[in-house]
Amino acid sequence: MKVVVIGASHGGHESAHELLTRYDDMDVTVYEAGDFISFMSCGMELFLQGNVTERDAVRNFKPADIEQYGGKVFANHLVESVDTDKQEVTALDKQSGKTFTDSYDKLIISSGVTPGTIPVPGMDLENVFLMRGRDWAMKLDEKLHDDAVQNVVVVGSGYIGIEAAQVFAEAGKKVTVVDMINRPLGNYLDSELADVMADELTEKGVALHLNHGVSAFEGQGKVTAVKDDAGQTLPADLVIVAAGVKPATKYLEGTVDLDDRGFIKTDPYLHTSAKNVFAIGDAIKPLFAPAGQPAPIALATTARKEARYVVENIAIEKPARAFAGVNGSSALTVFDYKLATTGVNANNAEKMHLNVASAFYKGKVRPDFVTDGNADAFVKLTYNPDSHAILGGQLLSKADLTAHANTIALAIKGKMTLEDLAEADFFFQPGFDKQWSLLNVAAQVALGQTPSV
């Protein structure tokens, strides 16, 4: 079987690896538009902080990792079109400028997304940067150590924006975060936890300019200021735009079905509208399992799970099971705090019109007599108000409690209820936790009980 994979990031890598190691008769070719195979954008913060073994190690894989199993990997090769009738792709070799066609028996599209830009004047000014990919990482690293860059404006308060804000604030720059929403990390954290994050960012010197959009980037050739939608001007020697992403699917228009935002439409088996063509990764909307609806979930873990599922069923017309979906679990360090979230929260519940309830708990990680590392812990559980089925959870602390999010993710997949979690059997040792685990207590509070903590 001849399989062509478009895109060499997480989904493309996993697809190629699984195809070549699971089966003995696979001819696999990966085409990647970029010149570097394959920079891990979620490692951008560590890259900029210098907390990596070496710069070129921040990648999913090297071509040799696939080639050792007989696969072929081509960087600087942009797939420009797909002919689903002839089962061919047309690719541009960006170095030679020549185009050619390649045939396939099965095609896996994992072309991902591109950073979102803002349709305002000045987007093309010098020192207006995006934060994605190795080329941008190298440019940002240069500006991080440039004494001429003192005022940095970050547009967007999601994970990427907050990571950028932290890196430049730690480097001694004056950083301002601009966003139209009213709290940092508002797509991931409910207000009780986001408010703690706002205080932490402010305390660490990051100015929050929220409830405001951007109307223009100003300057003569080089950016000098950001103008908000109220007419206020913020000085800027560097602007980092982290205002979301858009699917890299323009080349597929008229070839496979796309939705009104450009996401590739897939069925429950990750088939596209075209025969023998699958789609995975950030450019599709997989099943968001806790909600029972499709949703954009741009995570490496999601792409890899989708790839594994597609490869397992690549020769089956209708697999015995549909793709199980994902919870959208993620984690982040913000200065002294560590946060993790999984499943439904207030933001996506509202967007998806879900009927949910939630409960918030704040307490200490360990018994009161413990002095070492006994930080505050903030927990939010989201659940079905009728069945009490657990739908989501958020955790925040200066202690590393992020692994608890994986426990909640398993509880969601196992269709556990608050009652189940309230009595779940976890270990106790005062150097680690309390006699009732943090998740036990959070579930008990959600049930209206008064825990004996």
Secondary structure, 3 states (H helix, E strand, C coil): CEEEEECCCHHHHHHHHHHHHHCCCCEEEEECCCCCCCECHHHHHHHHHCCCCCHHHCECCCHHHHHCCCCEEECCEEEEEEECCCCEEEEEECCCCCEEEEECCEEEECCCEEECCCCCCCCCCECEEECCCHHHHHHHHHHHCCCCCCEEEEECCCHHHHHHHHHHHHCCCEEEEEECCCCCCCCCCCHHHHHHHHHHHHHCCEEEEECCCEEEEECCCECCEEEECCCCEEECCEEEECCCEEECCHHHCCCCCECCCCCECCCCCCECCCCCEEECHHHECCEECCCCEECCCCCHHHHHHHHHHHHHCCCCCCCCCCCCCECCCEEEEECCEEEEEEECCHHHHHHCCCCCEEEEEEEECCCCCCCCCCCEEEEEEEECCCCCEEEEEEEEECCCCCHHHHHHHHHHHCCCEHHHHHCCCCCCCCCCCCCCCHHHHHHHHHCCCCCCC
